[in-house]
Structures are given as C-alpha cells and as structure tokens.
C-alpha cells in the first residue's frame, strides 16, 4: 500500500507513534528492515538534555486495550541522539519523523537544529500531558504554538509536524495556529487528560497521573481528526485507539493520511508486529469486513498485581540479598516477573525459586537499594510472568553460563530440564550465592576473579577448558543459555561460536526493562529486538539481522 507523504513515496500508510516501541535507533532500524507497511517511523521525543524520566511503574492497564502511562520524557538528549540516529540507514521509501520537545521556543529551535539532518521531518511534541513544563503545557496556547512552529520552521529545512493535545477547549484553533506558523502537517492526538488508577489502594504509576491511551480514546481521536481536517489543508497523522481495519478506514475517511498504531502493539513480539501490519494492510487492500488483524491484538495481556508478603531478607554480602516471600507464583524457566513496592517503584526479576517465591537482589540503583533494606512483613506486589519460556531441544545437553543475578534464570533451567552444566562466575567467594541449591540440580562449575574459590579467573576460561575436551558429536548436541551482564554474555557467546554454531546459543543480557510488555523500548538489544517480548533469551543466530 504505497502512499505519497510530504514529498516521499512511502512503502506503507502506517506509523508507530512517538514513544511506542520506536524508542531506540536499534529498534527503528529493525522496523525499517522488517516491516515495510510502516512507512513512517516516529522516534521517542528528544529534548535538549538527557532525562531519566519517572521511576517505574510507568505503564498500567485499566481495561483490556486501554492504558495510562507516565514515562516522563525519558531520552538521551539531543547530542547523544544525533550520534545514534546518524548511523541509521533509512530506506528511500520510508520517512523518519524525529519527535522533539523543549521548555521554551529557544529549546525547540536548539534541538531541531541538532537533529534535523538525521531525519525526514520533525514532530513537535506539544501534547505530553504529564511532564510539567513541557508538551501539553506548550500546546494549549494558540499563540505559543504558532510561535514555536514558526521558529522551528525558520531554523531548519525539513517538514514540521506538531503533535496536538486533545486536552484543549478547541483543537481546531490550535491546528489553525500551527498551520499559520508554517506546519507542513498535523499529528493528532496524544494521550488524553492524565488519570490516576489504583491497585490494592495505591496509585500504580510512580507519577500517580498518567496520560490515557488505547481503545478508550478512539472516539475522541476520531472526532479531533475530523474537526482538524475540516479546518486546515495539510496532511494529518491520525492516532489514538486504532486496532482494526475498520478503525483505519474510519480515520482515513475522517481525513488522516498516515495512521498511527501504538497501544494495540502491547505484548507483541517484533515478528508479531510484522504479521499484524501485513494482515492489516491486506484487509484494507482487499476491502474485507473481517477483523483478522484485530484478533492478533493481545487483549489477554495481564498487568494486574498480586500481593505477596516478605518472609525473610537474607544478606549474602552488603550489596546482595535473597528475598523470600510467602507464596508460590506461576512462572516457567526463562520468564520474569515485576516486583512492585508502592512508593518505591518496581523492577523486573527472574524468580530464583517459584515455591516459595524467592528473588536474588543485587544493589544496582535506588530501587534495589530499597529492597536491601526491606524487613519481614512488608507487603509487595507481583505482576507477570512475562517473556518467552525456554524450550531446549529434546536430548540436548544444556550449558548454562551465569553471572550476577543471572543465576536465577540458570537455576530454573537446570531444575526444569536437567542434564545441565552450570557455569557461575563472580568477583570473589562471598559473592557466590545459592551454590548448594544449584549443585543439586546440575553439575556446578565455579570461578572467581580473585581465585578465592573455584577456578582462578573468569568463567569463560573454565568453560573453554570444558569445551576443549568434547568431541564434535558432543559439541553438536549442546545448547547454550547465557545470562548476566553484557560483557560476560558477549564473552561467553564469542567463545561458544568457536566450537558450535550460533543456532545453539541463546543470550539474556541484563538490559533495563521498564514495562515488560514491549511498549516502552527500554530493553532493546543491539539488533533491535526487545528482551521483554522477543526474549528474554535471544537466539544468537538472529542477532545479525
């Protein structure tokens, strides 16, 4: 379904809106390579300086297909983003729309000048409803909207597309002001008024208030697009609650040239997303009344929290502890859960043991530091599991290599599938935790950097000694699972490739996972896959795609 848009002939009429999936250059490149139906790729909003955003939780689901979010404009800043984006290879039939924000006119211009060279156009975020001093705060004043658009338009030589908020008395007035300032197109809409949803008597989002998205805002989005189209003569990117071919047709009839689909992609793997857009495009081309595409939407995603109570907090070292809770959770080897402590935040963990629920915690930041100090009796909450369970081939011998909290995933593997050689490395003896339990479910090989226990050196040295003794037939029967910090995992994979094929290797790296359902883009791997939905164990054979 080719379409003309702002001087380019595009491969498809869809975009993924700002902040949804397309948060990194890695993910964008993979989408360019795999999903031609998405003709416009929109980046996450980028500002003048790096922003960490809000502490998790940043996303909640209050009904199937409808969400609140408050990410807090997380981004690496304009300078770093320029470095990342300039490495993209943009196909001739795609359009890279770089979303930017600022706290005043000067900041919009500053960011625009730094990033315009690396995309086909700039989206002006005038609509984020939950970041004080940004987004919606700039987009509710027609005069200010016109001033920002005009200033950016004067400063750069690429199309300018402001993204409008529905949280105004008259969105037509805002759209007209944008066009008067020189806007080449309009994107409508962003999320609606921030709302607060609770679980177990606590606000879920760390920011308490979050913008509302998904199916619930579709009527509002459609009305806004209709009103804008009737008042201004420019291309419109329509988004808000779209999931089916019928929805797409309604927005096209309302005047939208490009269709943005975001919340409908929650929980989908990258391959699922590719299939979804292919089916959706075929339905539109064939004029079918079927809703095959919408059947692919994950309305079954469960983001509800279940209560657990802390029974014990066992210190291993001053920065490692094991938390034991009062009940069993349902989880399979390779999956992970989120632990939420209201007021403190949430983080993902592999369950060390599922009955009773145990977590290994290494202090790496604010939330894990709080976990180190938890006392028995504290009530916490769990959501999930997420990720894809591992499924090693029958009769294979498993080599599981772990560092840090990676032992949790490795222990599950050995416990559930047997026939496992566990290689576990740490800096020193005191940091080797849960080793007696691990030795009961697999053959345990230990290494310490300082030689205080086991092999003196890194775990890959010990692994190579083991592999060198194996025959070609034995090597061919191996399946590797590497889990832990990126340097260890990459070193293990590099070694394993010397003796076996990439098809035998699976990696899970401790990337930062914020949402668990593939929508925030925080846990992107270098090849553009997202660990929370495509993994957490990613096959090495696919890493070069």
C-alpha positions as CSV (number, residue, x, y, z in Angstrom):
1,X,0.0,0.0,0.0
2,X,2.2,2.8,-1.2
3,X,1.3,6.4,-0.3
4,X,2.7,9.8,-1.0
5,X,3.6,11.8,2.0
6,X,5.4,15.2,2.2
7,X,7.5,14.6,-0.9
8,X,8.3,10.9,-0.5
9,X,6.6,7.8,-1.9
10,X,6.3,5.5,1.1
11,X,6.0,1.8,1.4
12,X,3.0,1.9,3.7
13,X,0.5,4.2,5.3
14,X,1.2,3.4,8.9
15,X,3.4,4.9,11.7
16,X,4.2,3.8,15.2
17,X,3.6,6.9,17.3
18,X,6.3,8.6,19.4
19,X,7.4,6.6,22.4
20,X,5.8,3.4,21.3
21,X,8.3,0.7,20.6
22,X,10.4,3.0,18.4
23,X,12.4,4.4,21.3
24,X,15.9,3.5,20.0
25,X,17.9,3.6,16.8
26,X,18.3,-0.2,17.0
27,X,14.5,-0.8,17.1
28,X,13.9,1.7,14.3
29,X,16.5,0.0,12.1
30,X,14.9,-3.4,12.6
31,X,11.5,-2.0,11.8
32,X,12.9,-0.4,8.6
33,X,14.3,-3.8,7.7
34,X,11.3,-6.0,8.6
35,X,8.1,-4.0,8.4
36,X,7.5,-2.2,5.1
37,X,3.9,-1.4,5.9
38,X,5.1,1.1,8.5
39,X,6.2,3.8,6.1
40,X,6.7,6.4,8.8
41,X,8.9,5.7,11.9
42,X,8.5,8.2,14.7
43,X,11.1,8.4,17.4
44,X,10.6,8.9,21.1
45,X,10.5,12.6,22.0
46,X,14.0,14.1,22.3
47,X,14.9,17.1,24.4
48,X,17.9,19.4,24.9
49,X,19.3,17.4,27.8
50,X,19.2,13.7,28.9
51,X,16.2,12.8,31.1
52,X,15.8,9.7,33.2
53,X,12.1,10.2,33.4
54,X,9.9,8.8,36.2
55,X,10.6,5.8,38.3
56,X,8.7,2.7,37.4
57,X,5.8,1.8,37.2
58,X,5.4,3.9,34.1
59,X,2.5,2.0,32.4
60,X,-0.7,0.5,33.7
61,X,-3.7,-1.2,32.1
62,X,-7.1,-0.3,33.5
63,X,-9.1,-2.4,31.0
64,X,-8.1,-4.6,28.0
65,X,-6.5,-2.4,25.3
66,X,-6.6,0.8,27.4
67,X,-3.7,2.2,29.4
68,X,-2.3,5.1,31.4
69,X,1.4,6.0,31.1
70,X,3.8,8.4,32.6
71,X,7.3,7.8,31.3
72,X,8.5,11.3,31.9
73,X,10.0,12.1,28.5
74,X,12.9,9.7,29.0
75,X,15.6,10.3,26.4
76,X,19.4,10.6,26.0
77,X,19.3,14.2,25.0
78,X,19.8,15.9,21.6
79,X,23.6,15.4,21.3
80,X,23.6,11.7,22.1
81,X,20.5,11.1,20.0
82,X,22.2,12.8,17.0
83,X,25.1,10.3,17.4
84,X,22.7,7.4,17.4
85,X,20.4,8.5,14.6
86,X,23.1,9.3,12.2
87,X,24.0,5.7,12.0
88,X,20.6,4.7,10.7
89,X,20.2,3.5,7.1
90,X,16.8,5.0,6.0
91,X,15.3,3.3,3.0
92,X,14.2,5.6,0.2
93,X,10.6,4.6,0.7
94,X,10.5,5.3,4.4
95,X,10.1,8.5,6.4
96,X,12.0,9.1,9.7
97,X,10.0,11.5,11.8
98,X,12.1,12.7,14.8
99,X,10.0,13.9,17.7
100,X,11.4,16.8,19.8
101,X,10.4,18.8,22.8
102,X,11.5,21.8,24.8
103,X,10.6,24.0,27.7
104,X,10.5,27.2,25.6
105,X,10.9,28.4,22.0
106,X,14.6,28.5,22.1
107,X,15.0,24.9,23.3
108,X,12.7,23.7,20.5
109,X,14.9,25.5,18.0
110,X,18.1,24.2,19.6
111,X,17.0,20.6,19.4
112,X,15.6,21.0,15.9
113,X,19.0,22.3,14.6
114,X,20.9,19.4,16.1
115,X,18.5,16.6,14.8
116,X,17.0,17.9,11.5
117,X,19.9,16.5,9.5
118,X,19.2,12.9,10.5
119,X,15.5,12.6,9.6
120,X,13.0,13.4,7.0
121,X,10.9,15.6,9.3
122,X,10.4,16.8,12.8
123,X,7.4,16.2,15.1
124,X,6.9,18.9,17.7
125,X,5.7,17.4,21.0
126,X,3.2,20.0,22.1
127,X,0.9,17.5,23.9
128,X,2.5,15.2,26.5
129,X,0.1,15.6,29.5
130,X,2.2,14.5,32.4
131,X,5.7,16.2,32.2
132,X,5.5,19.6,33.9
133,X,6.7,22.5,31.8
134,X,6.7,20.5,28.6
135,X,4.4,19.1,26.0
136,X,0.8,20.0,26.8
137,X,2.0,23.0,28.8
138,X,3.3,24.4,25.5
139,X,0.5,23.2,23.3
140,X,-2.6,24.7,24.9
141,X,-1.9,28.3,23.9
142,X,-2.5,29.0,20.2
143,X,-0.2,32.0,20.1
144,X,2.7,30.0,21.6
145,X,2.0,27.0,19.3
146,X,2.3,29.4,16.3
147,X,5.4,30.9,17.7
148,X,7.1,27.6,18.3
149,X,6.2,26.2,14.8
150,X,7.3,29.4,13.1
151,X,10.6,29.5,14.9
152,X,11.5,25.9,14.2
153,X,10.3,26.2,10.6
154,X,12.6,29.1,10.1
155,X,15.6,27.3,11.7
156,X,15.5,24.0,9.7
157,X,14.8,22.8,6.2
158,X,12.6,19.8,6.8
159,X,8.8,19.3,7.2
160,X,7.4,20.3,10.6
161,X,4.5,18.3,12.1
162,X,3.2,19.4,15.6
163,X,1.6,16.7,17.6
164,X,-1.5,18.2,19.3
165,X,-3.2,17.5,22.6
166,X,-6.9,16.8,22.8
167,X,-6.9,18.5,26.2
168,X,-8.0,21.9,24.9
169,X,-11.4,23.6,24.5
170,X,-10.9,23.9,20.7
171,X,-8.4,21.7,18.9
172,X,-9.2,23.4,15.6
173,X,-7.9,26.7,17.0
174,X,-4.6,25.0,17.9
175,X,-4.4,23.3,14.5
176,X,-5.0,26.6,12.7
177,X,-2.4,28.3,14.7
178,X,0.1,25.6,13.9
179,X,-0.6,25.9,10.1
180,X,-0.4,29.6,10.3
181,X,3.1,29.2,11.8
182,X,4.1,27.1,8.8
183,X,3.3,23.5,9.9
184,X,3.6,21.0,7.0
185,X,1.2,18.6,8.7
186,X,-0.6,17.8,11.9
187,X,-0.4,14.7,14.2
188,X,-3.5,14.1,16.3
189,X,-3.8,13.1,19.0
190,X,-1.6,12.4,22.0
191,X,-3.0,10.8,25.2
192,X,-6.0,12.4,26.9
193,X,-6.2,14.0,30.3
194,X,-3.9,12.4,32.9
195,X,-5.8,10.0,35.2
196,X,-4.8,8.1,38.3
197,X,-5.6,4.4,38.6
198,X,-5.0,2.3,41.8
199,X,-4.3,-1.2,42.7
200,X,-4.7,-2.5,46.3
201,X,-5.3,1.0,47.5
202,X,-2.2,2.5,45.9
203,X,-1.7,4.7,42.8
204,X,0.0,2.4,40.3
205,X,2.2,4.9,38.4
206,X,5.1,6.5,40.3
207,X,3.9,9.8,38.9
208,X,0.4,8.9,40.1
209,X,-1.2,10.6,37.0
210,X,-0.7,9.2,33.5
211,X,-2.0,10.0,30.0
212,X,-4.8,7.8,28.8
213,X,-4.3,5.8,25.6
214,X,-5.8,2.8,23.8
215,X,-9.3,1.8,22.8
216,X,-11.0,4.1,25.2
217,X,-9.8,7.3,23.5
218,X,-10.6,6.2,19.9
219,X,-13.9,8.3,19.7
220,X,-12.1,11.4,20.9
221,X,-9.2,10.9,18.5
222,X,-11.5,10.3,15.5
223,X,-13.6,13.4,16.3
224,X,-10.4,15.5,16.6
225,X,-9.1,14.3,13.2
226,X,-12.5,15.1,11.6
227,X,-12.5,18.6,13.1
228,X,-8.9,19.4,12.1
229,X,-9.4,18.1,8.6
230,X,-12.4,20.3,8.1
231,X,-10.5,23.4,9.1
232,X,-6.9,23.1,7.7
233,X,-5.5,21.9,4.4
234,X,-2.5,19.7,5.3
235,X,-1.6,16.0,5.8
236,X,-2.8,14.6,9.1
237,X,-1.3,11.7,11.0
238,X,-4.2,10.2,12.9
239,X,-3.7,8.1,16.1
240,X,-5.5,7.1,19.2
241,X,-7.0,3.7,20.0
242,X,-6.7,2.3,16.4
243,X,-6.5,-1.5,16.2
244,X,-8.7,-2.8,13.3
245,X,-9.1,-2.3,9.6
246,X,-12.5,-0.7,10.3
247,X,-10.7,1.8,12.7
248,X,-8.2,2.6,10.0
249,X,-10.9,3.2,7.4
250,X,-12.8,5.5,9.7
251,X,-9.7,7.6,10.3
252,X,-8.9,7.7,6.6
253,X,-12.5,8.8,5.8
254,X,-12.1,11.4,8.6
255,X,-9.1,12.9,6.7
256,X,-6.0,11.1,8.1
257,X,-3.2,10.4,5.5
258,X,-1.0,8.4,7.9
259,X,-2.4,6.0,10.5
260,X,-0.6,5.7,13.9
261,X,-1.0,2.5,15.8
262,X,0.6,2.2,19.3
263,X,-1.3,0.7,22.2
264,X,-2.6,-2.2,20.0
265,X,1.1,-3.4,19.8
266,X,1.3,-4.1,23.6
267,X,2.7,-7.6,24.3
268,X,3.5,-8.4,20.6
269,X,6.9,-9.7,19.6
270,X,8.6,-7.9,16.7
271,X,7.6,-10.8,14.5
272,X,4.0,-10.5,15.8
273,X,4.0,-6.8,14.9
274,X,5.3,-7.6,11.4
275,X,2.5,-10.1,10.9
276,X,-0.1,-7.7,12.3
277,X,0.7,-4.9,9.9
278,X,0.9,-7.3,7.0
279,X,-2.6,-8.7,7.8
280,X,-4.0,-5.2,8.4
281,X,-2.6,-3.9,5.1
282,X,-4.1,-6.9,3.2
283,X,-7.5,-6.4,4.8
284,X,-7.5,-2.7,3.7
285,X,-6.3,-3.5,0.2
286,X,-9.0,-6.2,-0.2
287,X,-11.7,-4.2,1.4
288,X,-12.7,-7.1,3.6
289,X,-15.0,-6.7,6.5
290,X,-13.1,-9.3,8.5
291,X,-11.1,-8.3,11.6
292,X,-8.2,-10.8,11.3
293,X,-5.7,-8.1,12.3
294,X,-7.5,-7.2,15.5
295,X,-7.6,-10.9,16.5
296,X,-3.8,-10.6,16.8
297,X,-4.0,-7.8,19.4
298,X,-3.1,-9.0,22.8
299,X,-6.1,-8.1,24.8
300,X,-5.2,-11.0,27.1
301,X,-2.1,-9.2,28.5
302,X,-2.3,-9.4,32.3
303,X,-0.8,-6.4,34.1
304,X,-2.7,-7.0,37.4
305,X,-0.7,-7.0,40.6
306,X,-0.9,-9.9,43.1
307,X,0.0,-9.4,46.8
308,X,3.0,-11.2,48.4
309,X,4.4,-10.7,51.9
310,X,8.1,-10.8,52.7
311,X,9.1,-13.6,55.0
312,X,12.9,-13.1,55.1
313,X,15.7,-11.0,53.8
314,X,19.0,-13.0,53.8
315,X,22.1,-10.9,53.2
316,X,24.8,-12.6,51.2
317,X,27.1,-9.5,51.1
318,X,26.4,-5.9,51.8
319,X,25.0,-5.5,48.2
320,X,23.5,-8.9,47.6
321,X,20.4,-10.4,49.3
322,X,17.8,-13.1,48.8
323,X,14.2,-12.1,49.4
324,X,11.8,-14.9,50.3
325,X,8.0,-14.3,50.1
326,X,5.1,-16.2,51.5
327,X,3.6,-17.9,48.5
328,X,4.1,-19.6,45.2
329,X,4.0,-17.8,41.8
330,X,3.4,-19.3,38.5
331,X,6.4,-19.0,36.3
332,X,8.4,-21.0,33.7
333,X,12.1,-21.2,33.1
334,X,13.2,-18.2,31.1
335,X,10.3,-15.9,32.2
336,X,10.4,-13.0,34.6
337,X,8.1,-11.0,36.9
338,X,7.9,-7.4,38.2
339,X,8.1,-6.7,41.9
340,X,6.2,-3.6,42.9
341,X,6.6,-1.8,46.2
342,X,4.2,1.1,46.3
343,X,6.1,4.4,46.9
344,X,9.4,2.8,46.0
345,X,8.8,1.6,42.4
346,X,9.1,-1.7,40.5
347,X,11.7,-3.7,38.7
348,X,11.9,-7.0,36.8
349,X,13.4,-10.1,38.3
350,X,13.9,-13.7,37.3
351,X,12.5,-15.8,40.1
352,X,15.3,-17.7,41.9
353,X,12.6,-20.1,43.2
354,X,8.9,-20.1,42.5
355,X,7.6,-22.0,45.5
356,X,8.0,-20.2,47.8
357,X,8.8,-17.1,45.6
358,X,12.4,-16.1,46.1
359,X,14.4,-13.3,44.4
360,X,18.2,-12.6,44.3
361,X,18.7,-8.9,44.5
362,X,22.0,-7.1,43.7
363,X,22.1,-3.4,44.6
364,X,22.5,-1.5,41.4
365,X,20.3,1.5,42.0
366,X,17.7,3.3,44.0
367,X,15.0,0.5,43.9
368,X,17.4,-2.4,44.6
369,X,18.9,-0.4,47.4
370,X,15.5,-0.1,49.0
371,X,15.0,-3.8,48.5
372,X,18.2,-4.5,50.5
373,X,16.6,-2.7,53.5
374,X,13.2,-4.5,53.4
375,X,12.0,-6.1,56.6
376,X,9.9,-9.2,57.0
377,X,6.2,-8.5,56.9
378,X,6.5,-5.9,54.1
379,X,3.7,-6.3,51.6
380,X,4.7,-6.1,48.0
381,X,3.0,-7.0,44.7
382,X,3.9,-9.1,41.7
383,X,2.8,-8.9,38.0
384,X,3.6,-11.3,35.2
385,X,5.1,-13.6,34.2
386,X,6.4,-12.1,31.0
387,X,8.8,-13.2,28.4
388,X,9.0,-16.5,26.5
389,X,9.7,-19.7,28.3
390,X,12.8,-21.5,27.1
391,X,12.3,-24.7,25.2
392,X,15.6,-26.6,24.6
393,X,15.5,-29.4,22.1
394,X,14.9,-32.9,23.4
395,X,18.0,-34.9,24.2
396,X,20.2,-31.8,24.2
397,X,22.8,-31.1,26.8
398,X,22.4,-27.7,28.4
399,X,25.4,-25.4,29.1
400,X,24.1,-22.6,31.3
401,X,26.5,-19.7,32.0
402,X,25.6,-17.1,34.6
403,X,26.9,-14.0,36.3
404,X,25.2,-11.7,38.8
405,X,21.5,-12.3,39.1
406,X,21.6,-14.4,36.0
407,X,21.9,-17.5,38.3
408,X,18.2,-17.3,38.9
409,X,17.3,-18.0,35.3
410,X,20.0,-20.6,35.1
411,X,18.8,-22.4,38.2
412,X,15.3,-22.6,36.7
413,X,16.7,-24.1,33.5
414,X,18.7,-26.8,35.3
415,X,15.8,-27.6,37.7
416,X,13.2,-27.9,35.0
417,X,15.1,-29.7,32.2
418,X,18.0,-31.5,33.9
419,X,21.2,-32.6,32.0
420,X,22.7,-29.2,32.7
421,X,26.2,-28.0,33.3
422,X,26.1,-24.7,35.3
423,X,29.0,-22.3,34.9
424,X,28.7,-19.5,37.5
425,X,31.3,-16.7,38.0
426,X,31.7,-13.9,40.5
427,X,34.4,-11.5,41.6
428,X,35.0,-13.3,44.9
429,X,33.9,-16.3,47.0
430,X,31.5,-14.2,49.2
431,X,29.5,-13.3,46.0
432,X,28.8,-16.9,45.1
433,X,25.2,-17.3,46.4
434,X,22.7,-20.2,46.2
435,X,25.5,-22.6,45.1
436,X,24.5,-25.5,47.3
437,X,21.0,-25.4,45.8
438,X,22.4,-25.1,42.2
439,X,24.7,-28.1,42.7
440,X,21.6,-30.2,43.4
441,X,20.0,-29.5,40.0
442,X,23.1,-29.5,37.8
443,X,26.8,-30.1,37.6
444,X,28.2,-26.8,39.0
445,X,31.4,-25.2,37.8
446,X,32.6,-22.1,39.8
447,X,35.1,-19.4,39.0
448,X,36.2,-16.2,40.9
449,X,38.2,-13.3,39.6
450,X,40.4,-13.3,42.7
451,X,40.8,-17.0,43.0
452,X,39.2,-17.2,46.4
453,X,37.0,-20.1,45.3
454,X,36.9,-22.5,42.3
455,X,38.8,-21.6,39.2
456,X,41.0,-18.5,39.4
457,X,39.9,-16.3,36.6
458,X,36.8,-15.5,34.5
459,X,34.1,-18.1,33.9
460,X,34.7,-18.3,30.2
461,X,38.2,-19.7,30.9
462,X,36.7,-22.5,32.8
463,X,34.1,-23.0,30.1
464,X,36.7,-23.3,27.4
465,X,38.6,-26.0,29.3
466,X,35.3,-27.9,29.4
467,X,34.5,-27.5,25.7
468,X,38.1,-28.4,24.5
469,X,37.6,-31.9,25.9
470,X,34.4,-32.6,23.9
471,X,34.1,-34.4,20.6
472,X,32.4,-32.9,17.5
473,X,29.4,-35.1,18.2
474,X,29.1,-34.0,21.8
475,X,29.5,-30.3,20.8
476,X,26.7,-30.7,18.2
477,X,24.3,-31.8,21.0
478,X,24.9,-28.7,23.1
479,X,22.5,-25.8,23.7
480,X,23.9,-22.7,25.5
481,X,22.0,-20.3,27.7
482,X,24.0,-17.2,28.8
483,X,22.5,-14.9,31.4
484,X,24.0,-11.9,33.1
485,X,25.9,-8.6,32.5
486,X,26.6,-7.8,28.8
487,X,30.4,-8.2,29.0
488,X,30.1,-11.7,30.4
489,X,27.4,-12.8,28.0
490,X,29.2,-11.4,24.9
491,X,32.4,-13.1,26.0
492,X,30.6,-16.4,26.5
493,X,28.9,-16.2,23.1
494,X,32.2,-15.3,21.4
495,X,33.8,-18.4,22.9
496,X,30.9,-20.7,22.1
497,X,30.9,-19.6,18.4
498,X,34.4,-21.0,18.2
499,X,33.2,-24.5,19.0
500,X,29.5,-24.6,17.9
501,X,27.0,-22.8,15.6
502,X,25.0,-19.6,16.5
503,X,21.8,-21.7,16.3
504,X,22.9,-23.4,19.5
505,X,23.3,-20.2,21.5
506,X,20.8,-18.1,23.4
507,X,21.6,-14.9,25.4
508,X,19.8,-12.9,28.0
509,X,21.5,-9.7,29.0
510,X,20.6,-7.5,31.9
511,X,19.2,-4.6,29.9
512,X,16.9,-2.2,31.7
513,X,13.3,-3.4,31.2
514,X,10.7,-0.8,32.2
515,X,7.2,-2.1,31.1
516,X,7.6,-5.8,30.4
517,X,5.1,-5.7,27.5
518,X,7.3,-4.3,24.7
519,X,5.9,-0.9,24.6
520,X,8.5,1.4,26.1
521,X,11.5,0.2,24.1
522,X,13.9,0.5,27.1
523,X,15.2,-3.1,26.9
524,X,16.3,-3.0,23.2
525,X,19.2,-5.3,22.2
526,X,21.8,-4.1,19.8
527,X,20.0,-5.9,17.0
528,X,16.7,-4.1,17.7
529,X,14.9,-6.9,19.5
530,X,13.2,-6.1,22.8
531,X,14.1,-8.5,25.6
532,X,10.8,-8.4,27.4
533,X,8.7,-9.7,24.4
534,X,11.3,-11.2,22.0
535,X,13.3,-12.8,24.8
536,X,14.5,-12.6,27.4
537,X,16.7,-15.3,25.8
538,X,17.5,-14.2,22.3
539,X,18.9,-16.6,19.8
540,X,22.4,-15.6,18.6
541,X,21.6,-16.8,15.1
542,X,19.2,-13.9,14.7
543,X,21.5,-11.2,16.1
544,X,23.0,-10.2,12.8
545,X,19.6,-9.4,11.1
